[in-house]
Amino acid sequence: MNLPILGFPHAYFDDQTMRGFLAHYYPYDAVRAGTLAPDRWRNESYSGEILDFKEGRDQHISVFTEPFDMMIGLVLDHLRMSSATLVPLPSSRAKSDAAYSRIPRNKTRPGSPNRDDRVEVFCQKLATRRSGLSWRELIVRVQSKPEKADWATAQMLQTLDLGSAVQRLNFNTELFLLVDDVATTYTTANAAIERRARYFHIP
């Protein structure tokens, strides 16, 4: 179903797949390759803002906080739920990786990395806005994945594990919303769901 969120005409939620998104994103590589017009990249998507989000500055993360909160509210109403736990999907770098960054990207330093905990920060912001929302780090990256690597779910599964809090949760009655900045093939989300299913021996 289309979600009526002002300024975000592509906001959508599918209650069959239980997947939704706020806005379209097109990689800028398509503009460089000449397969996507710059005006379309700039005007028909939030691609630039999502790239800013990846850098991890507070003001860039805040751009999406209010509309995403509205999206969550609409989805909760549709599902007739009043509460949910946000689960940030991890970046491609494991927290044990020396290259893992908790600070915003420095554009003045060539090669400076994006902020890796940006989705966690986003979920924290969201959880403070709405009663009934909380967030937990239930999915952790235990082995870094090369950025933009097109891995299958089985391969991605080997890099993920469940956080320690998972033992105290009831997956039969609670609603968990997986949150990511960009979803293309849903491989990370699918691997996270598979990891949880294997832990609880769900067929």
Summary of the structure (lengths in Angstrom):
residues: 203
radius of gyration: 17.1
end to end distance: 28.9
largest distance: 50.4
contacts: 552
relative contact order: 0.14
helix: 35%
strand: 12%
